[in-house]
């Protein structure tokens, strides 16, 4: 993988961002290695594939690494997921399953393709009745990471947690003519296979299969958008929570992510197959390409794909393949081609997925690179002289967040609200403990995935009293929405749905200061500057 210096720095930074999403997640563990811990008594559950047993803790009963799909190897590499072979003896679901293949240094570094597994967690004392189910789709740019432990939602919100591992990068999304029509999107198909497993089995763990909420941050938030418009996801969930799902560059000048977010104009099937042909050629697989690619070592495939930003990297993120996705999410939102679900949807105020500006010259260069013919107007709306020191850093941070995340998220709220209930939010707390990947000498503001730091604080992170209030509020709102479809619950502020006539957004802030507002579009120059430049703007 060859990256120029700036792209390499950006990728490393984003990898660290994504790693923060893992919170207390364990790194990859190969089930073929050390024997898993013994099961606790009375934890055996008979799934429709075979019995599993887990660990009964004082607060949470957990079953980890349950296989929901056959190993996607051989002819199943780059094929829709298949049900696993049935088993008869109890499977010891007492340790995390394998992470899916991903580059070492950016995540767990797994090369194990037997990775279609999930975790289930339930309260130790579930009480009577079936509990709401929250299915986590992890982030990491569709390239890295694995499911994280969401026990806090289980204990404090009294829900059933399901945490899914799915194929990533080149293994999850490569399209090639040799794979037949509608190739690609295998990672999304894995997520849907996990949701079908939930429909068949979650009642046996105490969950309600008719009350399922999918949620995730970054690529996980983008996944929620994908399933909201996917015809093959209809009926598999009732609610979704998309966190930080708008992050690609507005005009496509990314340095680390292929177009993949909730607003992006995704590659179509023809474009993806052309990219796949270049990828195969680079690997020497022009002849009998399908068989050649399926025999290629995992390490060679990962190396050639890299971060997906070179011309011969193939496709490493969702595409419009004609079946799983029939159009990009933003286009589907605008046209009303959405499944009948309810959504919570939001971003952080100061999201940045691009290298920062350190000097006035950096600022001018980066604005020109990102906004092209619109650069002069952008500079006039965001003049350096209006920003305090460090002005270049703050000005470019603000431009990027407004153009790439905040305004596109609000535009998607507007589009979606015409068809389904939408509860919009913006993360505005600037005092969230800084993730370790951030430069702590810089004013990073309310950064990408900041709310995830409060939902599941990583080990060793101490929250001050103001942050603790917001942290508890988020858990109550997220799980309350999962329970009833309304995030207004006791101990939290009143939250009305976003509508065209009442475009209210919950400004999330510490110390009990969260409140509904209609001011965000004006503050971020959405209507006057950014919305006309958004993908599918003509269909608004």
N, C-alpha and C positions, 0 to 999 in steps of 0.2 A: 504494500500500500504506500503510495507516494503522495504526500501532502505538502503544500508550501507552508512556510513558517506560520503565517497568520491562520491558515485553516487548521493546522495541527494544534495551535494554542486554543483555538475556539473549540475544537472537538474535545480536547482534554478537559476544558472547563465545563462543557456540557455533560461530558461523562460523569464528572463529579457532581453536577447538578442532579443528574439522574440517580446517582448513587445515594444521594440524600433521601430520595423517595423511598429507598428500601428501609429506612428507619432501623428497626430492630430485626430486619430480615436476616436469616442465616444465609451464608454463602452456599454455593453448590455442594452437594454431598452425593457421591456416587453410591447408589444402593447396592452396587456389586462389591463395595469395599467392606468397612467394618459393619458388624451386625447391628441392626437398630436396637434401641432399648426395648425391654420387654413390655408387653401390653399390661394395662391395669385390668383388674377383674371387672366384669360386667360392662365392658365397653364394646362388645362385638355387635356390629350392625350388618345385616344381610342386604347388601346392595344387589342390583339386578345383574351385576357382573361377578359377584362373589363376596364372601364375608370379609369385613375389615375390623380390626380392633385398634384401640388408641390408648391415650393417656388421660386419666382422670385427675386433674389438678384441683386445688381447693376452690378455685373460681371458674375455671374453664375446662371443659372436656374437649380434647382435640384429636383429630385424625389427619395425619399429614402424608403427602405423597401418594394419594389414591390415584391410580391410573384411570383416566377416562377415555384414553385413546390408545390404539395399538402403536408400538414404536414406529415412527414414520421413516423407515429405512427401506433400502432396496427399491422395489416398485412403488412403495408408499412415500418415498421422498418426492416432494412436489406433487402430491396427490391429496384429495380431500381426506380428512381424518376418518379412520375406521374404528369401530368398537374394538376394545381389547379382547383377547382370548379369555374366556371365563375361567375362574379358578374355584376350587372347592374348600381349600384350607384357609383359615383366617389369615389375611395379610396384615402384618404388623405395621400399621400406619402411624409410626411413632417417631419418625425423623423426616426432615424436609426431603422432597423428591429432587431429582436432577433439574438444574436450570437448563434451558435450551441453549444450543451452540451460540457462542458470542466471543468476540475478540478478547483475549487476555489483556488485562490492563485497563479495560473499560468497564468491566463487570466481573461476575464470577469466573469468566474465562472457560466456561464449559465447552467441551467438544462432544458431549454425549447427546445423541439424537433421541434416545428413549426418555422423553421429557414431558410428555403430555400427561400432567398430573395436577392435582388440586388438593387443597387443605380444607377441612371443615372444622369450625370451632363453634361450640355451643355453651351457654351458661351451665355451670355445674348444677344449679337448681332451676330448671327452666320453668317450673310452675305448670299451670294448666293452659291448654290451647296451643296452637301452632304459632311460632314466632316469625316475624318478618325476616327475609333473607337478603343479605347484602353481598353481592358478588364483586370482588375486586379484580380489576384489569390493570395490571401494573404498567408504570411508565418506563421511560428509557429510550424514547425515539424509535420504538419498534426494533431496536438494535441490541439492547443490553438489559440486564437486571432480571429479577424474578419476583414472585409474589412475596409480600411482606406479611408479618404477623399482625393481625388486626384485633387482638384480644381486647383492647380497650373499648372498641365499639361493642363487643360482646358483653363485657362486664357492666359498663356504664349505660349502654343503650339497649341492652337486652334484645339482641338480634342474633341470628345465625350468620356467621361469616364463612364465605367460600372464597378462596384465594387461588387464582388460576395461573398456571404456567402455560405458555403457548409458543409456537414456533416464531422465531425472530429473524430479522434481517433477510439475507439471501435465502434462507431455508423456509421462511414464512411467506415470501412475497415474489420470488422469481417467476416471471412468465416467459415461456418459450413455445414456439410453434410445435415442438416435439411433444409437449405435454397436452396438446389438444386445445379445443376451444375453451374459452373462459378460464384459462390458467391464472395463477396468482391468487392472492388474498387467502392463502392457506392459514396464516396466523389468525385472521378474523374468523375463518371457518372453525379453527380450533376453539376459539372463544365461544362460538355458537354451539359447538359440540359439548363444551362444558356446561352451557346453559341447558342443553337438553338432558344432560346427566342430572342436573339440579331438578328438572321437571320430573324425572323418573324416580329420584332417590331421596330428595331432601326431606320429605315428610318423615322418613325413618330416623332422621337425626333431630326431629322436632321442629322443622321449618315448614313454612307455608309455600307450596309451589305456585300459588296464585297471588303471592305478594313478594315479588322479586325486584330488587333494585340493583342495577349495575352502576359501578362508580370507578373513577380512576383519575389520575393527574397526568398532565403532559400527554404522552402518547396514550395513556389510559383514558384521559379526557377526550382525545381524538377518537379513540375506539368507541366511546359512548355515542359520539356523533354518528359514527359509521353504522352502528347497530340501530340507531334511531331511524335511519333511512334504508336499511338493508331489507329487501323483501323476505330474505330467508331468516331474519330475526323476528319476524312478526309473531307475537304471542309468547315469546320466550321470556319477556320481562314486562313489568308494568311501569317502572320508573327508572330514571337515570340521573346521575350526578356527574356532570362534566366539569372537571377542575383544570384550568390552565390549558384548555384544548386548542387555543389559538396562539400560535407561536412562530409559524413560518414567516419569512419576510413578505411584506405586502406585495412587492413587485417581483418576487422570485429570486432575489439576489442573496440566497443563503450560502453559508460556508460549511454547514455541517448536516443539514437535514434535507433529504429529498422532499418535494411537496407532499404533505401528509396531514396537515391539521384540519380543523373543522371548517376553515374558510377556503382552503386551497383548491385550485383547479388541478385535480389529480390526473396522472397519465391515463390515457385510454388504453384499450387492449392492444391496438396496433402499435402505439408508441412503446408499450411495455414489452411486446414481443421483439421489437427492433432492438431495445436495450438488452434483452435476453440473448439475442443472436450475437451481439457484440461481446457480451460476457462469455458466452460459449467459445467464441473464436479466440478470445484472449487466453482461455484455458486449453486451447488446442482441441476443442470438441466440435469442429465443423461437421465431421462425418459421424453419422449415427449419434447425433447430439444428445438425445434423451438418455440412451444407455451410458454414454460417456460421462455425462454430468452426474448420473446417479451412482457411478462408480468412483467419482473423484473424492479424494480425502477431504474430510471436514476442514482441516487446516488450510488446504489449498483454496477451497471455496471461500472461507472467511477472509483470507489474505487478498484474493482478487476483488472481493466485494468491498472491502474496507469500510469506510463510512458512507459509501454510496454516492459520492460526489464526483467521481471521475466518469468519463463517457462510457467506459467498459465495465462498470460496476454492477450492471443488471438493475433490477428493481428490488429495493429493500424495505418498502413500505406499501400501504394499500394503493390499489389502482382501481379504475373503473373496468372491472372484468366482464360486466354484462349480466352477472347472476348474483354474486354476493353484493356487489355494488353496481347499480345500473346508472348512476350518475354521482358526481361529487356531492358530499354532504351540503355544502353551501348552495349549490344549484337546487338540490332536492328541497332544502328549507324554503328557498324562494318560490318554488313551484308547488309547495304543499305536499310533496311526495314523502310523507313521514308516517311512521307507525304510530298508533294511538297510545302514546305513553305520556307521562308527565316528566318534566325535567327541572332540575336545578342546574344552573349554568353560570360560570363566572371565571374571571381571571384576576390576577394581582395587578395593582395599579402601575408598578414599575418593572414589568416583565421585560427582560432583555435576553436574547439568544444570539447576540452578535458581539464581536470584539468592541471594547470601549474606546472612546476618544479621550486622549490625554492632553492634547494641545489644540489650539485653534486650527492649525493646519490639519490635524487628524479629523477634527469636526467637519471642516470643509470637504476633505477627501471622502470621508465616509458618507456624508449626505449626498455627494455627487454620485458615488457608487450605488447607493441604495435607491435613490429617487430620480436619477437621470434628468429628463426634461422638466421634472417638477422640483428640482433641487432649489432653484432660486425662490420659488414660492414658499417652500418648506423653511428655508433659512429666514425668510421675512417673517413668517409666523412664529418662529422660534429663534429670535435673535440672541446671540451670545450675551449681549449686554444686559439682558433681562434676567440672567441666571446668576446666583451667587457662586462664589468659588467652591469647588473647582468647576467653573462654568462649562468647559467642553464636555466633561464627563456627565454633568447633570443635563445639559441641553440634549446631547445625543441619546442618553438614557430615556429621556422624556419622549423624544421623537419616536424612537423605536417602540416603546411601550404603547404609545397612542396609536401608531400606524399598524403595528403587527398584532396587537392583542386587544387593547381596550375597545377601540372603535369597531373592529371586526366582531368582537363578542356581542356588543350592543346591537350591531346590525343583524346578527344571527338571532338574538333575542326577539327583535322586531319581526323577523321573518317567521320564526317558529310560533310566536304568540298568536298568529292568525289561525293556527290549526290545533295547537295543543297547549295545556297549561305550562307556563314557564315561570320559574322563580329565579330572578337574576341577582347576581352579587358582584361586588368588586372588593378584593382584599386590600384594605387601606392601612392596616397596622404596619408602621415602619419600624417597630421595635421588636419584631420577632427575632429570637436568637439567631444570629447569623450562621448559616450552614458553613461547614468547614471549607467548602470550595470557594467561598467569597473572599475577596480582598477586604479585610476588616478595616483597612485605612480609608476605604471609599464609602460614600453615602449610598448604599445599595437600595435603600427604600423598601417598599413592599415587593419583594423579589419573586421570581418564578418559583412555584410550588411552596410559597411561604406558609399557606394554610395547612399543607401537609405536615409541616414541622409542629404545628399545634394540635392537629388531630392525633398524631402518633409521635410524640417527642422522642427523638433518638436517645439511646442510653447515655446518661451523663449530662443531658441538657436540662438545666434547671429553669423553670419559668418564674418570673416575678409575679407578684399579686395581680397586676394589671393583665398580664398575659394569661394567667391561670383563669381569669374570668372569661376571656375570649376562647380559650381552649375548651373549657367546659361548655360554653355556648355552642361552639361548632359541633361537638359530639352530640349534644342534644338536638340541634337542628338537623344534622345529617341523618341521625337515626330516627328522629321524629318524622322527617319526610319519608323515610323508608317505611315507617309504620302506617302513615295515613295519607301520604301524598301532599301534606302541608307542613312546612318547616316551622310554623308558629306553634310552639309548645311552651308549657310552663317553664319559667326561668329564662325566656328569650324574648327579644322584641317582636312586635307584630310584623309579619312579613306578608305583603300582598303580592299577587302575581303581576308580572309585567304584561301590560297590554298597550296597544297603540294609543288608546285614549288615556292611559294611566301608566306611562313608561317608568315605573319605579324600580330602583336598584337598591339592594341592601348594601350599604357601605359598612363592611366589617371592620370594627375597631376594638381596641383593648379597653379594659376597665368599664365595661357596660355601656360604651359610647357608640355602639352600632346603631344605625338609623337608616330609614328609607329616604332616598333622594331622587330627584329628577335632573340634577345639575350636571351629572357626569358627561353627557355628550357635549355640552357647551364647554366645559373645562378642558376637554381633550380634542377640541376642534374637529369633531366627527362629521357633522353635517356639511360644514363649509369646505373641508379639505380632504378628509380621508375616505369617507364613504363612497364618493364618486369614483375612487381609484380601486375599490375592492373588487375581487372576482365576482362575476355575475351581477354587477351593479345595475346593469340594464334590466335585470329581472326583478329588481327590488319591489 
